[in-house]
Amino acid sequence: MIGRQISLSITGRLPDSKVIILLGPRQAGKTTLLKSLVKGQDRKSLWLNGDYSDVRELFVHPSAEKFRAVFGDNQLVVIDEAQRIEDIGLCLKIMVDEIRGVKIIASGSSSFELANKVNEPLTGRKWEYTLYPLSIEELFHYSGILEEKRLLEHRLVYGFYPDVVNNPADSREILTELANSYLYKDILTWEKVQKPAALEKLVQALAFQVGNEVSYHELGKMVGLDNETVERYIGFLEKAFIVFRLPSFSRNLRNELNKSRKIYFYDNGLRNAAIQQFSPAGLRSDIGALWENFLISERIKYLGNNRIFANRYFWRTQNQQEIDYIEERDGILNAFEFKWNPTTKAYLPKTFQRAYPEHRFEIVNRENYQGFVCTLERSNVN
């Protein structure tokens, strides 16, 4: 089993009384992770799966007395697919406030119902984690940096879903099945999507625009939706952990773009499956977009897995000066330019340097990217 970085942090939270909320996309390995955590405990445990109607029935008309009867003498209770359970936030609040000596872990394949309904009831009562597809840092630890560097071009095309990583010969078939069967399942289950075909076209349009600023108006014309519906559908895709938005950075300069956004995919493989483009990295005209999406999505995983909190942006002016990625931590702006080719030069615009003197700048290419996506000293370099 490939070790998941957040498992250590979650294990450290098991002794206290707060609920652990584990969110993440379908097929990212949440159930596998939870089973390994439960197996390592010496406490008696109960596993409940919200996909089953008889389990959901247990949570109708919730009360402390009812939950005590369900839990029995179990000290650890896992509620998998918790987003399927009505009023799950209220149920979890009752468990935390009224039942002592029982640790609750709730997981969900989307943030639709789970995150939206637990934030208010569980204020101050929860630890929340996101399990992404496997990260390059986790694979560095598992198989070593040298092996992963050899596989880099394959990862750029097929991504990091666990089933894909464990079955490389079937990568294309697995990703196609994942895109067709799971990509929209949570969205269609929880939200009133009037035009599923338009949602699919929107995902394809976003896949072709990775690395570029996106216009809701232009996207709407491409897929036959109005601006508000495009924005709403993109919000659904974010909640399902398919894409995420990167806003523009703007503070000092009049000509900075201050309402623009770029949209990236959490996984390159899923992005390529949406448009059925699996040609080798060396033959692709979109290698720059793949590289940029890979680096930013892996940085998101790195920050999340290591519990590092930072603001994230891109920067561009009206006269086309730009920076691929900016990260703000502790008042310092860290600017990054992404180049697939190590010999390609890049310079930080002087306009940015003058406006924001408290900055750091780095070019990230395929020869030095390890330091951008992982903590090198913890990696296996064999």
QUIZI-V812031 format. One record per pair of residues at least 24 apart in sequence whose C-alpha atoms are under 10 Angstrom apart, sorted by the first residue. I is the first residue (numbers start at 0). J is the second residue. Records with the same first field share a line. If there is no record, write none. Layout:
BEGIN
I=J / J
END
This chain:
BEGIN
0=31 / 32 / 35 / 141 / 161 / 165
1=32 / 133 / 137 / 138 / 140 / 141 / 142 / 161 / 164 / 165
2=32 / 35 / 133 / 137 / 138 / 140 / 141
3=28 / 29 / 32 / 130 / 131 / 132 / 133 / 134 / 136 / 137 / 138 / 140 / 141 / 304
4=130 / 133 / 134 / 136 / 137 / 140 / 301 / 303 / 304 / 305
5=32 / 128 / 129 / 130 / 303 / 304 / 305 / 306
6=32 / 33 / 35 / 36 / 128 / 130 / 304
7=36
8=128 / 304 / 305 / 306
9=33 / 36 / 104 / 126 / 127 / 128
10=36 / 37 / 39 / 40
12=102 / 125 / 126
13=40 / 75 / 102 / 103 / 104
14=100 / 101 / 102
15=100 / 101 / 102
16=95 / 96 / 98 / 99 / 100 / 101 / 102 / 103 / 124 / 125
17=91 / 92 / 94 / 95 / 96 / 101 / 102 / 103 / 104 / 121 / 123 / 124 / 125 / 126
18=91 / 92 / 94 / 95 / 101 / 102 / 103 / 104 / 105 / 121 / 123 / 124 / 125 / 126 / 127
19=77 / 102 / 103 / 104 / 105 / 106 / 124 / 125 / 126 / 127 / 128
20=78 / 81 / 103 / 104 / 105 / 106 / 107 / 113 / 114 / 117 / 125 / 126 / 127 / 128 / 129
21=79 / 80 / 81 / 104 / 105 / 106 / 107 / 108 / 109 / 110 / 113 / 114 / 126 / 127 / 128 / 129 / 130
22=80 / 81 / 82 / 105 / 106 / 107 / 108 / 109 / 110 / 113 / 114 / 127 / 128 / 129 / 130 / 131 / 239 / 240
23=106 / 107 / 108 / 109 / 110 / 128 / 129 / 130 / 131 / 132 / 238 / 239 / 240 / 241
24=107 / 108 / 109 / 110 / 129 / 130 / 131 / 132 / 160 / 181 / 182 / 185 / 238 / 239 / 240 / 241 / 265
25=107 / 108 / 109 / 130 / 131 / 132 / 160 / 177 / 181 / 182 / 184 / 185 / 239 / 240 / 241
26=108 / 131 / 132 / 160 / 161 / 162 / 177 / 181
27=108 / 130 / 131 / 132 / 133 / 159 / 160 / 161 / 162
28=108 / 130 / 131 / 132 / 133 / 160 / 161 / 162
29=79 / 80 / 106 / 107 / 108 / 129 / 130 / 131 / 132
30=77 / 79 / 80 / 106 / 107 / 108
32=130
33=77 / 79 / 104 / 105 / 106
34=77
37=75 / 76 / 77
40=75
41=74 / 75
42=72 / 73 / 74 / 75 / 76 / 101 / 102
43=72 / 73 / 74 / 75 / 76 / 101
44=70 / 71 / 72 / 73 / 74 / 75 / 76 / 77 / 101 / 102 / 103
45=69 / 70 / 71 / 72 / 73 / 74 / 75 / 76 / 77 / 78 / 103
46=70 / 73 / 75 / 76 / 77 / 78 / 79 / 104
47=76 / 77 / 78 / 79 / 80 / 81 / 105
48=77 / 78 / 79 / 80 / 81 / 83 / 84 / 105 / 106
49=78 / 79 / 80 / 81 / 82 / 83 / 84 / 85 / 105 / 106 / 107
50=79 / 80 / 81 / 82 / 83 / 84
51=80 / 83 / 84
52=83 / 84
54=78 / 83 / 84
55=81 / 83 / 84 / 85 / 87
56=84 / 85
57=84
58=84 / 85 / 86 / 87 / 89 / 90 / 91
59=84 / 85 / 86 / 87 / 90
60=85 / 86 / 90
61=86 / 87 / 89 / 90 / 91 / 93 / 94
62=89 / 90 / 93 / 94 / 97
63=90 / 93 / 94 / 95 / 96 / 97 / 98
64=94 / 97 / 98
66=90 / 93 / 94 / 97 / 98
67=94 / 97 / 98 / 99 / 101
70=98 / 101
72=100 / 101
73=100 / 101 / 102
74=99 / 100 / 101 / 102 / 103
75=100 / 101 / 102 / 103 / 104
76=101 / 102 / 103 / 104 / 105
77=102 / 103 / 104 / 105 / 106
78=103 / 104 / 105 / 106 / 107
79=104 / 105 / 106 / 107 / 108
80=105 / 106 / 107 / 108 / 109 / 113
81=105 / 106 / 107 / 108 / 109 / 112 / 113
82=106 / 107 / 108 / 109 / 110 / 111 / 112 / 113 / 114 / 115 / 116 / 117 / 185 / 189
83=107 / 108 / 111 / 112 / 113 / 188 / 189
84=112 / 113
85=112 / 113 / 116
86=112 / 113 / 116 / 117 / 120
87=112 / 113 / 114 / 116 / 117 / 120
88=112 / 113 / 114 / 115 / 116 / 117 / 118 / 119 / 120 / 121
89=116 / 117 / 119 / 120 / 121
90=117 / 120 / 121
91=117 / 120 / 121 / 124 / 125
92=117 / 119 / 120 / 121 / 122 / 124 / 125
93=120 / 121
95=121 / 124 / 125
96=121 / 124
106=130
108=184 / 185 / 238 / 239 / 240
109=184 / 185 / 186 / 189 / 235 / 236 / 237 / 238 / 239 / 240 / 241
110=185 / 235 / 237 / 238 / 239 / 240
111=185 / 186 / 188 / 189 / 190 / 235 / 237 / 238 / 239
112=185 / 189 / 190 / 238
114=238
115=238
128=303 / 304 / 306
129=240 / 300 / 303 / 304
130=300 / 303 / 304
131=159 / 160 / 240 / 265 / 266 / 296 / 297 / 299 / 300 / 303 / 304
132=158 / 159 / 160 / 161 / 162 / 164 / 240 / 265 / 266 / 297 / 300
133=158 / 159 / 160 / 161 / 162 / 163 / 164 / 266 / 297 / 300
134=158 / 159 / 160 / 161 / 266 / 296 / 297 / 298 / 299 / 300 / 301 / 304 / 372 / 373
135=159 / 293 / 294 / 297 / 298 / 300 / 301 / 369 / 372 / 373
136=297 / 298 / 300 / 301 / 304 / 369 / 370 / 372 / 373 / 374 / 375 / 377 / 378 / 379
137=301 / 304 / 373 / 378
138=164 / 378 / 379
139=369 / 373 / 374 / 375 / 377 / 378 / 379 / 380 / 381
140=373 / 375 / 377 / 378 / 379 / 380 / 381
141=378 / 379
142=378 / 379 / 380 / 381
143=378 / 379 / 380 / 381
144=369 / 375 / 378 / 379 / 380 / 381
145=379 / 380 / 381
146=380 / 381
148=365 / 366 / 368 / 369
151=280 / 365
152=279 / 280 / 281 / 286 / 289 / 290 / 365
153=268 / 277 / 278 / 279 / 280
154=266 / 267 / 268 / 280 / 293
155=266 / 267 / 268 / 271 / 277 / 279 / 280 / 286 / 289 / 290 / 291 / 292 / 293 / 294
156=266 / 267 / 268 / 269 / 270 / 271 / 272 / 276 / 277 / 278 / 279 / 280 / 283 / 286 / 289 / 290 / 293
157=266 / 267 / 268 / 269 / 270 / 271 / 272 / 276 / 277 / 279
158=265 / 266 / 267 / 268 / 269 / 270 / 271 / 293
159=265 / 266 / 267 / 268 / 269 / 297
160=266 / 267 / 268 / 269
163=268
170=268 / 277
171=268 / 269 / 271 / 272 / 275 / 276 / 277
172=272
173=268 / 272
174=268 / 269 / 270 / 271 / 272 / 273 / 275
175=268 / 269 / 271 / 272 / 273 / 274 / 275
176=272
177=269 / 272 / 273
178=268 / 269 / 270 / 271 / 272 / 273
179=272 / 273
182=236 / 239 / 240 / 241 / 269 / 273
183=235 / 236 / 239 / 241
184=239
185=235 / 236 / 238 / 239
186=232 / 235 / 236 / 238 / 239
187=235
189=235
190=232 / 235
192=228 / 231 / 232 / 235
193=228
194=223 / 224
196=222
197=221 / 222 / 223 / 224 / 229 / 232
198=222 / 223 / 224 / 228 / 229 / 232 / 233 / 235 / 236
199=273
200=273 / 274
201=229 / 232 / 233 / 236
202=232 / 233 / 236 / 241 / 242 / 264 / 270 / 273 / 274
203=270 / 271 / 272 / 273 / 274 / 275
204=273 / 274
205=233 / 242 / 261 / 262 / 263 / 264 / 270 / 273 / 274
206=242 / 262 / 263 / 264 / 267 / 269 / 270 / 271 / 272 / 273 / 274 / 288 / 289
207=270 / 271 / 273 / 274 / 285 / 288
208=261 / 262 / 263 / 288
209=261 / 262 / 263 / 264 / 270 / 285 / 287 / 288 / 289 / 291 / 292
210=245 / 260 / 261 / 262 / 263 / 285 / 287 / 288 / 289 / 290 / 291 / 292 / 313 / 323
211=260 / 261 / 262 / 263 / 288 / 323
212=245 / 246 / 247 / 259 / 260 / 261 / 262 / 313 / 315
213=244 / 259 / 260 / 261 / 262
214=259 / 260 / 261
215=260
233=262
236=264
237=262 / 263 / 264 / 265
240=264 / 265 / 266
241=265 / 266 / 269 / 270
242=266 / 269 / 270 / 296
243=296 / 299
244=311 / 312
245=295 / 310 / 311 / 312 / 313 / 324 / 325
246=310 / 311 / 312 / 313 / 314
247=311 / 312 / 313 / 314 / 315 / 316 / 322 / 324 / 325
248=310 / 311 / 312 / 313 / 314 / 315 / 316 / 322 / 324 / 325 / 326
249=312 / 313 / 314 / 315 / 316
250=354 / 355
251=351 / 354 / 355
252=316 / 350 / 351 / 354
253=316 / 317
254=315 / 316 / 317 / 318 / 319
255=314 / 315 / 316 / 317 / 318 / 319 / 320 / 321 / 351
256=313 / 314 / 315 / 316 / 317 / 318 / 319
257=314 / 315 / 316
259=313 / 314 / 315
260=312 / 313 / 314
261=312 / 313
262=292
263=288 / 289 / 291 / 292 / 293 / 295 / 296
264=289 / 292 / 293 / 295 / 296
265=292 / 293 / 295 / 296 / 297 / 299 / 300
266=292 / 293 / 296 / 297
267=292 / 293 / 296
268=293
286=338 / 339
287=337 / 338 / 339 / 340
288=337 / 339
289=339
290=337 / 338 / 339 / 364 / 365
291=323 / 324 / 336 / 337 / 338 / 339 / 363 / 364
292=337
293=372
294=324 / 337 / 363 / 364 / 365 / 368 / 369 / 371 / 372
295=323 / 324 / 337 / 371 / 372
296=372
297=371 / 372 / 373
298=371 / 372 / 373
299=372
300=372 / 373
301=371 / 372 / 373 / 374
302=372 / 373
305=373 / 374
314=351
315=351
316=350 / 351
320=347 / 348 / 349 / 350 / 351
321=347 / 348 / 350 / 351
322=346 / 347 / 348 / 351 / 360
323=362
325=358 / 359 / 360
326=358 / 359
327=358
330=357 / 358
331=355 / 356 / 357 / 358 / 359
332=356 / 357 / 358 / 359 / 360
333=357 / 358 / 359 / 360 / 361
334=358 / 359 / 360 / 361 / 362
335=359 / 360 / 361 / 362 / 363 / 371
336=360 / 361 / 362 / 363 / 364
337=361 / 362 / 363 / 364 / 365 / 368
338=362 / 363 / 364 / 365 / 368
339=363 / 364 / 365 / 366 / 368
340=364 / 365 / 366
341=365 / 366 / 367
END
